[in-house]
Amino acid sequence: MNKSWLYLIIGGLLEVVWAVGLKYSHGFTDIPWTLFTVVVMALSFYFFAYCLTHMEVGMAYAIYTGIGAVGTVLYGYFFLDEPMSVLKIFFLALLIASIVGLKFVEGAEES
């Protein structure tokens, strides 16, 4: 895995953190959570911006937001008692398969 992919994954994981931070900031009324969220957002965008220097924006953005979406749904289920259903699991699996598929397409196009 090259540095761009590593930065993309880190940026996507940080997207999960800032999305959850938005919930805890209570509409930016809780100042410590708001500051934490803004700092993590900046870091997430930094890592995402770096990966774009070596990756296609459309593919990278799909993967970045996919990591964020899957991670946020899983956090909500495991830590916030948000509901999970068979259909939700199916579509999360489909999203993960799509992210993995994009990685393989990117690798095949470079060959």
QUIRA-V893115 format. One record per residue. N is the residue number from 1. PHI is phi in whole degrees, 0 to 359 (999 if undefined). OMEGA is omega in whole degrees, -180 to 180 (NA if undefined). Layout:
N | PHI | OMEGA
N | PHI | OMEGA
This chain:
1 | 999 | 180
2 | 273 | -174
3 | 299 | -180
4 | 297 | 178
5 | 294 | 178
6 | 299 | 179
7 | 295 | 178
8 | 296 | 180
9 | 294 | 178
10 | 299 | 178
11 | 300 | 179
12 | 294 | 178
13 | 293 | 177
14 | 292 | 175
15 | 297 | 176
16 | 300 | -178
17 | 298 | -178
18 | 287 | 176
19 | 295 | 177
20 | 292 | 177
21 | 301 | 177
22 | 300 | 179
23 | 298 | -178
24 | 287 | 178
25 | 283 | 178
26 | 51 | 178
27 | 68 | -179
28 | 64 | 177
29 | 264 | 176
30 | 265 | -171
31 | 300 | 179
32 | 301 | 179
33 | 293 | 178
34 | 297 | 180
35 | 297 | 177
36 | 303 | -178
37 | 297 | -179
38 | 295 | 178
39 | 296 | -180
40 | 293 | 175
41 | 302 | -179
42 | 299 | 178
43 | 296 | 179
44 | 300 | 180
45 | 293 | 177
46 | 300 | -180
47 | 297 | 179
48 | 295 | -180
49 | 299 | 179
50 | 298 | -177
51 | 297 | -179
52 | 291 | 177
53 | 288 | -178
54 | 229 | -177
55 | 229 | 176
56 | 288 | -175
57 | 296 | -178
58 | 296 | 180
59 | 292 | -178
60 | 297 | -179
61 | 293 | 177
62 | 299 | -180
63 | 289 | 179
64 | 303 | -179
65 | 288 | 177
66 | 295 | 176
67 | 300 | 180
68 | 297 | -179
69 | 294 | -179
70 | 297 | -179
71 | 298 | -179
72 | 291 | 177
73 | 298 | 180
74 | 295 | 177
75 | 299 | 179
76 | 301 | -180
77 | 292 | -174
78 | 282 | -173
79 | 242 | -178
80 | 242 | 180
81 | 56 | 175
82 | 281 | -174
83 | 290 | 175
84 | 229 | 179
85 | 227 | 178
86 | 298 | 179
87 | 295 | 179
88 | 296 | 178
89 | 297 | 179
90 | 301 | -177
91 | 288 | 173
92 | 294 | 177
93 | 298 | 178
94 | 296 | 178
95 | 295 | 178
96 | 297 | 178
97 | 298 | 178
98 | 293 | 178
99 | 297 | 178
100 | 298 | 178
101 | 300 | 178
102 | 298 | 178
103 | 296 | 180
104 | 291 | 177
105 | 296 | 180
106 | 298 | 179
107 | 293 | -179
108 | 290 | -179
109 | 289 | 179
110 | 281 | -176
111 | 287 | NA
